[in-house]
Amino acid sequence: PDGRLGVAAGGGGGGARVTVNITTPDITGFQRSRGQVAAQIARAVDRGRRDR
């Protein structure tokens, strides 16, 4: 894997760059939670699109 979480901008007008910095003492636990983290980021991006 390349470390990306798979959150992509879709639809019409240009995309936005989203940077997420995560610091964790437990990389194994983080790797197990990647799907959950990606889902949370995707929901936040969707909320941002709706609020424009």
N, CA, C and O atoms as a Tripos MOL2 file, in Angstrom:
@<TRIPOS>MOLECULE
protein
  208   207    52     0     0
PROTEIN
NO_CHARGES

@<TRIPOS>ATOM
      1 N           0.8300   -1.2020    0.0000 N.3       1 PRO1
      2 CA          0.0000    0.0000    0.0000 C.3       1 PRO1
      3 C           0.8640    1.2510    0.0000 C.2       1 PRO1
      4 O           1.9970    1.2410    0.4810 O.2       1 PRO1
      5 N           0.3170    2.3150   -0.5410 N.am      2 ASP2
      6 CA          1.0810    3.5560   -0.6590 C.3       2 ASP2
      7 C           0.7740    4.5580    0.4370 C.2       2 ASP2
      8 O           1.3230    5.6600    0.4150 O.2       2 ASP2
      9 N          -0.0870    4.2190    1.4030 N.am      3 GLY3
     10 CA         -0.3900    5.1220    2.5050 C.3       3 GLY3
     11 C          -1.5630    6.0320    2.2770 C.2       3 GLY3
     12 O          -2.0220    6.6900    3.2110 O.2       3 GLY3
     13 N          -2.0730    6.0920    1.0420 N.am      4 ARG4
     14 CA         -3.2230    6.9520    0.7860 C.3       4 ARG4
     15 C          -4.4720    6.3180    1.3610 C.2       4 ARG4
     16 O          -4.5710    5.0930    1.4400 O.2       4 ARG4
     17 N          -5.4300    7.1440    1.7630 N.am      5 LEU5
     18 CA         -6.6620    6.6460    2.3590 C.3       5 LEU5
     19 C          -7.8000    6.5620    1.3590 C.2       5 LEU5
     20 O          -8.8630    6.0430    1.6980 O.2       5 LEU5
     21 N          -7.6230    7.0450    0.1610 N.am      6 GLY6
     22 CA         -8.6350    6.8580   -0.8620 C.3       6 GLY6
     23 C          -9.7770    7.8510   -0.8450 C.2       6 GLY6
     24 O         -10.8660    7.5310   -1.3210 O.2       6 GLY6
     25 N          -9.5690    9.0400   -0.3160 N.am      7 VAL7
     26 CA        -10.6080   10.0660   -0.3550 C.3       7 VAL7
     27 C         -10.3800   10.8790   -1.6140 C.2       7 VAL7
     28 O          -9.3240   11.4880   -1.7800 O.2       7 VAL7
     29 N         -11.3570   10.8920   -2.4980 N.am      8 ALA8
     30 CA        -11.1930   11.5710   -3.7810 C.3       8 ALA8
     31 C         -12.2750   12.6160   -3.9680 C.2       8 ALA8
     32 O         -13.4170   12.4300   -3.5480 O.2       8 ALA8
     33 N         -11.9040   13.7160   -4.6000 N.am      9 ALA9
     34 CA        -12.8890   14.7410   -4.9380 C.3       9 ALA9
     35 C         -13.5970   14.3090   -6.2080 C.2       9 ALA9
     36 O         -12.9640   13.8320   -7.1500 O.2       9 ALA9
     37 N         -14.9010   14.4760   -6.2300 N.am     10 GLY10
     38 CA        -15.6420   14.1140   -7.4200 C.3      10 GLY10
     39 C         -16.5320   15.2630   -7.8380 C.2      10 GLY10
     40 O         -16.6100   16.2810   -7.1510 O.2      10 GLY10
     41 N         -17.1900   15.1030   -8.9420 N.am     11 GLY11
     42 CA        -18.1570   16.1060   -9.3640 C.3      11 GLY11
     43 C         -17.5350   17.2700  -10.0910 C.2      11 GLY11
     44 O         -16.3920   17.2120  -10.5440 O.2      11 GLY11
     45 N         -18.3110   18.3260  -10.1930 N.am     12 GLY12
     46 CA        -18.0430   19.4760  -11.0330 C.3      12 GLY12
     47 C         -16.8260   20.2850  -10.7250 C.2      12 GLY12
     48 O         -15.7020   19.8510  -10.9770 O.2      12 GLY12
     49 N         -17.0380   21.4920  -10.1660 N.am     13 GLY13
     50 CA        -15.9770   22.4710  -10.0150 C.3      13 GLY13
     51 C         -14.7600   21.9280   -9.3100 C.2      13 GLY13
     52 O         -14.8870   21.0840   -8.4220 O.2      13 GLY13
     53 N         -13.6030   22.3840   -9.6760 N.am     14 GLY14
     54 CA        -12.3180   21.9040   -9.2130 C.3      14 GLY14
     55 C         -12.2870   21.2450   -7.8460 C.2      14 GLY14
     56 O         -13.2060   21.4100   -7.0440 O.2      14 GLY14
     57 N         -11.2660   20.5270   -7.5970 N.am     15 GLY15
     58 CA        -11.1240   19.8070   -6.3390 C.3      15 GLY15
     59 C         -10.5040   20.6780   -5.2690 C.2      15 GLY15
     60 O         -10.0810   21.8050   -5.5270 O.2      15 GLY15
     61 N         -10.4570   20.1550   -4.1000 N.am     16 ALA16
     62 CA         -9.8190   20.8290   -2.9760 C.3      16 ALA16
     63 C          -8.7660   19.8950   -2.4110 C.2      16 ALA16
     64 O          -8.9530   18.6780   -2.3980 O.2      16 ALA16
     65 N          -7.6810   20.4460   -1.9510 N.am     17 ARG17
     66 CA         -6.6340   19.6440   -1.3410 C.3      17 ARG17
     67 C          -6.9410   19.5260    0.1480 C.2      17 ARG17
     68 O          -7.1820   20.5270    0.8230 O.2      17 ARG17
     69 N          -6.9310   18.3180    0.6410 N.am     18 VAL18
     70 CA         -7.1900   18.0630    2.0530 C.3      18 VAL18
     71 C          -5.9640   17.3700    2.6260 C.2      18 VAL18
     72 O          -5.5400   16.3300    2.1230 O.2      18 VAL18
     73 N          -5.3950   17.9480    3.6790 N.am     19 THR19
     74 CA         -4.2410   17.3510    4.3390 C.3      19 THR19
     75 C          -4.6540   16.9130    5.7290 C.2      19 THR19
     76 O          -5.2420   17.6850    6.4870 O.2      19 THR19
     77 N          -4.3440   15.6760    6.0550 N.am     20 VAL20
     78 CA         -4.6780   15.1360    7.3670 C.3      20 VAL20
     79 C          -3.3830   14.6280    7.9800 C.2      20 VAL20
     80 O          -2.7320   13.7460    7.4210 O.2      20 VAL20
     81 N          -3.0100   15.1770    9.1200 N.am     21 ASN21
     82 CA         -1.8220   14.7270    9.8360 C.3      21 ASN21
     83 C          -2.2670   13.8730   11.0130 C.2      21 ASN21
     84 O          -3.0840   14.3010   11.8280 O.2      21 ASN21
     85 N          -1.7320   12.6770   11.0970 N.am     22 ILE22
     86 CA         -2.0930   11.7600   12.1740 C.3      22 ILE22
     87 C          -0.8140   11.3410   12.8770 C.2      22 ILE22
     88 O           0.1380   10.8960   12.2370 O.2      22 ILE22
     89 N          -0.7950   11.4830   14.1860 N.am     23 THR23
     90 CA          0.3290   11.0380   14.9960 C.3      23 THR23
     91 C          -0.1740    9.9430   15.9140 C.2      23 THR23
     92 O          -1.1750   10.1210   16.6090 O.2      23 THR23
     93 N           0.5090    8.8190   15.9220 N.am     24 THR24
     94 CA          0.0610    7.7080   16.7470 C.3      24 THR24
     95 C           1.2520    6.9410   17.3020 C.2      24 THR24
     96 O           2.2480    6.7480   16.6050 O.2      24 THR24
     97 N           1.1550    6.5090   18.5430 N.am     25 PRO25
     98 CA          2.2120    5.6700   19.1000 C.3      25 PRO25
     99 C           2.0310    4.1960   18.7060 C.2      25 PRO25
    100 O           2.9070    3.3690   18.9600 O.2      25 PRO25
    101 N           0.8850    3.8770   18.0810 N.am     26 ASP26
    102 CA          0.5440    2.4830   17.7900 C.3      26 ASP26
    103 C           0.2250    2.3160   16.3120 C.2      26 ASP26
    104 O          -0.9410    2.3510   15.9190 O.2      26 ASP26
    105 N           1.2580    2.1340   15.4900 N.am     27 ILE27
    106 CA          1.0430    2.0520   14.0480 C.3      27 ILE27
    107 C           0.1880    0.8460   13.6820 C.2      27 ILE27
    108 O          -0.6100    0.9170   12.7480 O.2      27 ILE27
    109 N           0.3420   -0.2430   14.3930 N.am     28 THR28
    110 CA         -0.4560   -1.4350   14.0970 C.3      28 THR28
    111 C          -1.9340   -1.1620   14.3290 C.2      28 THR28
    112 O          -2.7730   -1.5400   13.5130 O.2      28 THR28
    113 N          -2.2540   -0.5060   15.4380 N.am     29 GLY29
    114 CA         -3.6440   -0.1490   15.7170 C.3      29 GLY29
    115 C          -4.1870    0.8100   14.6760 C.2      29 GLY29
    116 O          -5.3380    0.6940   14.2560 O.2      29 GLY29
    117 N          -3.3560    1.7610   14.2590 N.am     30 PHE30
    118 CA         -3.7900    2.6990   13.2240 C.3      30 PHE30
    119 C          -4.0690    1.9650   11.9180 C.2      30 PHE30
    120 O          -5.0800    2.2210   11.2630 O.2      30 PHE30
    121 N          -3.1900    1.0660   11.5430 N.am     31 GLN31
    122 CA         -3.3930    0.3190   10.2960 C.3      31 GLN31
    123 C          -4.6920   -0.4750   10.3420 C.2      31 GLN31
    124 O          -5.3860   -0.5900    9.3320 O.2      31 GLN31
    125 N          -5.0210   -1.0170   11.4980 N.am     32 ARG32
    126 CA         -6.2880   -1.7450   11.6270 C.3      32 ARG32
    127 C          -7.4760   -0.8020   11.5100 C.2      32 ARG32
    128 O          -8.5610   -1.2230   11.1080 O.2      32 ARG32
    129 N          -7.2880    0.4670   11.8540 N.am     33 SER33
    130 CA         -8.3830    1.4440   11.8600 C.3      33 SER33
    131 C          -8.4470    2.2810   10.5890 C.2      33 SER33
    132 O          -9.2650    3.1980   10.5090 O.2      33 SER33
    133 N          -7.6230    2.0000    9.6080 N.am     34 ARG34
    134 CA         -7.5600    2.8520    8.4120 C.3      34 ARG34
    135 C          -8.9060    3.0290    7.7310 C.2      34 ARG34
    136 O          -9.2310    4.1280    7.2820 O.2      34 ARG34
    137 N          -9.6850    1.9750    7.6490 N.am     35 GLY35
    138 CA        -10.9980    2.0860    7.0120 C.3      35 GLY35
    139 C         -11.9010    3.0520    7.7500 C.2      35 GLY35
    140 O         -12.6210    3.8380    7.1340 O.2      35 GLY35
    141 N         -11.8600    2.9910    9.0800 N.am     36 GLN36
    142 CA        -12.6780    3.8870    9.9000 C.3      36 GLN36
    143 C         -12.2070    5.3330    9.7360 C.2      36 GLN36
    144 O         -13.0260    6.2450    9.6170 O.2      36 GLN36
    145 N         -10.9040    5.5380    9.7300 N.am     37 VAL37
    146 CA        -10.3590    6.8880    9.5530 C.3      37 VAL37
    147 C         -10.7470    7.4330    8.1770 C.2      37 VAL37
    148 O         -11.1560    8.5890    8.0610 O.2      37 VAL37
    149 N         -10.6210    6.6130    7.1450 N.am     38 ALA38
    150 CA        -10.9850    7.0460    5.7910 C.3      38 ALA38
    151 C         -12.4590    7.4200    5.7170 C.2      38 ALA38
    152 O         -12.8180    8.4050    5.0720 O.2      38 ALA38
    153 N         -13.3120    6.6430    6.3710 N.am     39 ALA39
    154 CA        -14.7490    6.9390    6.3610 C.3      39 ALA39
    155 C         -15.0340    8.2640    7.0610 C.2      39 ALA39
    156 O         -15.8710    9.0400    6.5990 O.2      39 ALA39
    157 N         -14.3450    8.5300    8.1730 N.am     40 GLN40
    158 CA        -14.5480    9.7930    8.8900 C.3      40 GLN40
    159 C         -14.1010   10.9750    8.0350 C.2      40 GLN40
    160 O         -14.7690   12.0090    8.0040 O.2      40 GLN40
    161 N         -12.9830   10.8260    7.3460 N.am     41 ILE41
    162 CA        -12.5020   11.9010    6.4790 C.3      41 ILE41
    163 C         -13.4770   12.1240    5.3300 C.2      41 ILE41
    164 O         -13.7870   13.2660    4.9900 O.2      41 ILE41
    165 N         -13.9610   11.0420    4.7320 N.am     42 ALA42
    166 CA        -14.9130   11.1630    3.6240 C.3      42 ALA42
    167 C         -16.1770   11.8850    4.0700 C.2      42 ALA42
    168 O         -16.7020   12.7190    3.3320 O.2      42 ALA42
    169 N         -16.6760   11.5760    5.2690 N.am     43 ARG43
    170 CA        -17.8720   12.2650    5.7780 C.3      43 ARG43
    171 C         -17.5940   13.7490    5.9800 C.2      43 ARG43
    172 O         -18.4450   14.5830    5.6670 O.2      43 ARG43
    173 N         -16.4240   14.0900    6.4950 N.am     44 ALA44
    174 CA        -16.0750   15.4970    6.7000 C.3      44 ALA44
    175 C         -15.9900   16.2330    5.3620 C.2      44 ALA44
    176 O         -16.4470   17.3700    5.2510 O.2      44 ALA44
    177 N         -15.4100   15.5930    4.3540 N.am     45 VAL45
    178 CA        -15.3160   16.2050    3.0270 C.3      45 VAL45
    179 C         -16.7120   16.4050    2.4470 C.2      45 VAL45
    180 O         -17.0000   17.4570    1.8780 O.2      45 VAL45
    181 N         -17.5750   15.4110    2.5860 N.am     46 ASP46
    182 CA        -18.9530   15.5400    2.0950 C.3      46 ASP46
    183 C         -19.6770   16.6940    2.7750 C.2      46 ASP46
    184 O         -20.3880   17.4540    2.1170 O.2      46 ASP46
    185 N         -19.5030   16.8330    4.0920 N.am     47 ARG47
    186 CA        -20.1300   17.9540    4.8140 C.3      47 ARG47
    187 C         -19.6070   19.2790    4.2760 C.2      47 ARG47
    188 O         -20.3750   20.2240    4.0930 O.2      47 ARG47
    189 N         -18.3110   19.3510    4.0210 N.am     48 GLY48
    190 CA        -17.7250   20.5720    3.4770 C.3      48 GLY48
    191 C         -18.2950   20.9250    2.1150 C.2      48 GLY48
    192 O         -18.5360   22.0980    1.8280 O.2      48 GLY48
    193 N         -18.5120   19.9280    1.2780 N.am     49 ARG49
    194 CA        -19.1010   20.1740   -0.0410 C.3      49 ARG49
    195 C         -20.5190   20.6980    0.0920 C.2      49 ARG49
    196 O         -20.9070   21.6220   -0.6230 O.2      49 ARG49
    197 N         -21.2940   20.1210    0.9940 N.am     50 ARG50
    198 CA        -22.6920   20.5370    1.1640 C.3      50 ARG50
    199 C         -22.7890   21.9490    1.7290 C.2      50 ARG50
    200 O         -23.7230   22.6820    1.4060 O.2      50 ARG50
    201 N         -21.8360   22.3330    2.5650 N.am     51 ASP51
    202 CA        -21.8980   23.6320    3.2400 C.3      51 ASP51
    203 C         -21.4120   24.7790    2.3630 C.2      51 ASP51
    204 O         -21.4340   25.9280    2.8050 O.2      51 ASP51
    205 N         -20.9790   24.5110    1.1530 N.am     52 ARG52
    206 CA        -20.4740   25.5820    0.2840 C.3      52 ARG52
    207 C         -21.5880   26.4320   -0.2230 C.2      52 ARG52
    208 O         -21.3490   27.3820   -0.9690 O.2      52 ARG52
@<TRIPOS>BOND
     1     1     2 1
     2     2     3 1
     3     3     4 2
     4     3     5 am
     5     5     6 1
     6     6     7 1
     7     7     8 2
     8     7     9 am
     9     9    10 1
    10    10    11 1
    11    11    12 2
    12    11    13 am
    13    13    14 1
    14    14    15 1
    15    15    16 2
    16    15    17 am
    17    17    18 1
    18    18    19 1
    19    19    20 2
    20    19    21 am
    21    21    22 1
    22    22    23 1
    23    23    24 2
    24    23    25 am
    25    25    26 1
    26    26    27 1
    27    27    28 2
    28    27    29 am
    29    29    30 1
    30    30    31 1
    31    31    32 2
    32    31    33 am
    33    33    34 1
    34    34    35 1
    35    35    36 2
    36    35    37 am
    37    37    38 1
    38    38    39 1
    39    39    40 2
    40    39    41 am
    41    41    42 1
    42    42    43 1
    43    43    44 2
    44    43    45 am
    45    45    46 1
    46    46    47 1
    47    47    48 2
    48    47    49 am
    49    49    50 1
    50    50    51 1
    51    51    52 2
    52    51    53 am
    53    53    54 1
    54    54    55 1
    55    55    56 2
    56    55    57 am
    57    57    58 1
    58    58    59 1
    59    59    60 2
    60    59    61 am
    61    61    62 1
    62    62    63 1
    63    63    64 2
    64    63    65 am
    65    65    66 1
    66    66    67 1
    67    67    68 2
    68    67    69 am
    69    69    70 1
    70    70    71 1
    71    71    72 2
    72    71    73 am
    73    73    74 1
    74    74    75 1
    75    75    76 2
    76    75    77 am
    77    77    78 1
    78    78    79 1
    79    79    80 2
    80    79    81 am
    81    81    82 1
    82    82    83 1
    83    83    84 2
    84    83    85 am
    85    85    86 1
    86    86    87 1
    87    87    88 2
    88    87    89 am
    89    89    90 1
    90    90    91 1
    91    91    92 2
    92    91    93 am
    93    93    94 1
    94    94    95 1
    95    95    96 2
    96    95    97 am
    97    97    98 1
    98    98    99 1
    99    99   100 2
   100    99   101 am
   101   101   102 1
   102   102   103 1
   103   103   104 2
   104   103   105 am
   105   105   106 1
   106   106   107 1
   107   107   108 2
   108   107   109 am
   109   109   110 1
   110   110   111 1
   111   111   112 2
   112   111   113 am
   113   113   114 1
   114   114   115 1
   115   115   116 2
   116   115   117 am
   117   117   118 1
   118   118   119 1
   119   119   120 2
   120   119   121 am
   121   121   122 1
   122   122   123 1
   123   123   124 2
   124   123   125 am
   125   125   126 1
   126   126   127 1
   127   127   128 2
   128   127   129 am
   129   129   130 1
   130   130   131 1
   131   131   132 2
   132   131   133 am
   133   133   134 1
   134   134   135 1
   135   135   136 2
   136   135   137 am
   137   137   138 1
   138   138   139 1
   139   139   140 2
   140   139   141 am
   141   141   142 1
   142   142   143 1
   143   143   144 2
   144   143   145 am
   145   145   146 1
   146   146   147 1
   147   147   148 2
   148   147   149 am
   149   149   150 1
   150   150   151 1
   151   151   152 2
   152   151   153 am
   153   153   154 1
   154   154   155 1
   155   155   156 2
   156   155   157 am
   157   157   158 1
   158   158   159 1
   159   159   160 2
   160   159   161 am
   161   161   162 1
   162   162   163 1
   163   163   164 2
   164   163   165 am
   165   165   166 1
   166   166   167 1
   167   167   168 2
   168   167   169 am
   169   169   170 1
   170   170   171 1
   171   171   172 2
   172   171   173 am
   173   173   174 1
   174   174   175 1
   175   175   176 2
   176   175   177 am
   177   177   178 1
   178   178   179 1
   179   179   180 2
   180   179   181 am
   181   181   182 1
   182   182   183 1
   183   183   184 2
   184   183   185 am
   185   185   186 1
   186   186   187 1
   187   187   188 2
   188   187   189 am
   189   189   190 1
   190   190   191 1
   191   191   192 2
   192   191   193 am
   193   193   194 1
   194   194   195 1
   195   195   196 2
   196   195   197 am
   197   197   198 1
   198   198   199 1
   199   199   200 2
   200   199   201 am
   201   201   202 1
   202   202   203 1
   203   203   204 2
   204   203   205 am
   205   205   206 1
   206   206   207 1
   207   207   208 2
@<TRIPOS>SUBSTRUCTURE
     1 PRO1         2 RESIDUE 1 A PRO
     2 ASP2         6 RESIDUE 1 A ASP
     3 GLY3        10 RESIDUE 1 A GLY
     4 ARG4        14 RESIDUE 1 A ARG
     5 LEU5        18 RESIDUE 1 A LEU
     6 GLY6        22 RESIDUE 1 A GLY
     7 VAL7        26 RESIDUE 1 A VAL
     8 ALA8        30 RESIDUE 1 A ALA
     9 ALA9        34 RESIDUE 1 A ALA
    10 GLY10       38 RESIDUE 1 A GLY
    11 GLY11       42 RESIDUE 1 A GLY
    12 GLY12       46 RESIDUE 1 A GLY
    13 GLY13       50 RESIDUE 1 A GLY
    14 GLY14       54 RESIDUE 1 A GLY
    15 GLY15       58 RESIDUE 1 A GLY
    16 ALA16       62 RESIDUE 1 A ALA
    17 ARG17       66 RESIDUE 1 A ARG
    18 VAL18       70 RESIDUE 1 A VAL
    19 THR19       74 RESIDUE 1 A THR
    20 VAL20       78 RESIDUE 1 A VAL
    21 ASN21       82 RESIDUE 1 A ASN
    22 ILE22       86 RESIDUE 1 A ILE
    23 THR23       90 RESIDUE 1 A THR
    24 THR24       94 RESIDUE 1 A THR
    25 PRO25       98 RESIDUE 1 A PRO
    26 ASP26      102 RESIDUE 1 A ASP
    27 ILE27      106 RESIDUE 1 A ILE
    28 THR28      110 RESIDUE 1 A THR
    29 GLY29      114 RESIDUE 1 A GLY
    30 PHE30      118 RESIDUE 1 A PHE
    31 GLN31      122 RESIDUE 1 A GLN
    32 ARG32      126 RESIDUE 1 A ARG
    33 SER33      130 RESIDUE 1 A SER
    34 ARG34      134 RESIDUE 1 A ARG
    35 GLY35      138 RESIDUE 1 A GLY
    36 GLN36      142 RESIDUE 1 A GLN
    37 VAL37      146 RESIDUE 1 A VAL
    38 ALA38      150 RESIDUE 1 A ALA
    39 ALA39      154 RESIDUE 1 A ALA
    40 GLN40      158 RESIDUE 1 A GLN
    41 ILE41      162 RESIDUE 1 A ILE
    42 ALA42      166 RESIDUE 1 A ALA
    43 ARG43      170 RESIDUE 1 A ARG
    44 ALA44      174 RESIDUE 1 A ALA
    45 VAL45      178 RESIDUE 1 A VAL
    46 ASP46      182 RESIDUE 1 A ASP
    47 ARG47      186 RESIDUE 1 A ARG
    48 GLY48      190 RESIDUE 1 A GLY
    49 ARG49      194 RESIDUE 1 A ARG
    50 ARG50      198 RESIDUE 1 A ARG
    51 ASP51      202 RESIDUE 1 A ASP
    52 ARG52      206 RESIDUE 1 A ARG
